[in-house]
Amino acid sequence: MNKPTAGDPGPEPFDPGPEPFQVEAARLAGELPTAPPDPSEGAEARGTSAPKEWWDDPNMPWRHKPTRSDLACMGWIGFMGLFGLAMLPLRGWLLGLNPSLLVALTGSRSGSAALGALASVGDYLAWWWPMLAGSLMSIKLDWVFWWAGKLWGRGMIEVWAGRSDRAARNFARAERVAQKFGVFGMFIAYVPIPLPLMQVIFVLAGASGWSWKKFMALDFVASTVWLIAYFLLGWAVGEPAVELLKGYAKIANYVAIGLVVLVIGTTIWNGRKRKS
């Protein structure tokens, strides 16, 4: 064993460090941190935050990472908007040239009134088959709104209402109507007034836990009742409505062209508005 030489201080004494109770006392006194620092706290102090996920947006109806069903339903809602715009010129054209085909393809209520007027003067006797087909075709996409309510509750209504103050007021009124009439709201949904009754009532039906079968059955009955009502209205007017249809048929092509221009212009305008 080597002995220390003159001037050699020798080995440093062993320092065991603070006793465990001293460490704990220092922690309780606030002299030591209780947990490792959170990196996000530093980001907040610097005025920054972690980037949000693409789906974490108040303009979306969901409040979670969207599932495949969420994305599919949103896709169907977008398709409905595009389909409705694309059908406007066809509706305008068929109303003057072939009301029965218009009713059979779209379930048009104005077409049903025209069909009733034609039937009243004997111009179209086989009116029952376009009416039956129209009852089915008029509800062909209504299940999408029901599905939105089932997935997101009032989420889609909040998205629509958030577009403007006027939209918020209109959707609030529509919700009050839906809550007042309950199941009978399915019949009120087809009332031709400037309120989004149909969308709100259908979404709330899904949010309220209605089954798909119950919703579609009531929707079919309500649609059929309203188509028959418009048909009888046209029947009651009779000859004057037929003469009006004949006059409209002469300009139906121009109306269709005008609607095509309107659809294209609206699409371009909305696209520029979203970019700005």
Secondary structure, DSSP 8 states (H G I E B T S, - for coil): -----TT---S------S-HHHHHHHHHTTSS-SS---HHHHHHHTT------TT--TTSS-SS---HHHHHHHHHHHHHHHHHHHHHHHHHHHHHH-HHHHHHHH--HHHHHHHHHHHHTTS----HHHHHHHHHHTTTTHHHHHHHHHHHTTHHHHHHHTT-HHHHHHHHHHHHHHHHHGGGHHHHTT--SSS-HHHHHHHHHHHTT--HHHHHHHHHHHHHHHHHHHHHHHHHH-HHHHHHHHHHHHHHHHHHHHHHHHHHHHHHHHHHHHH-
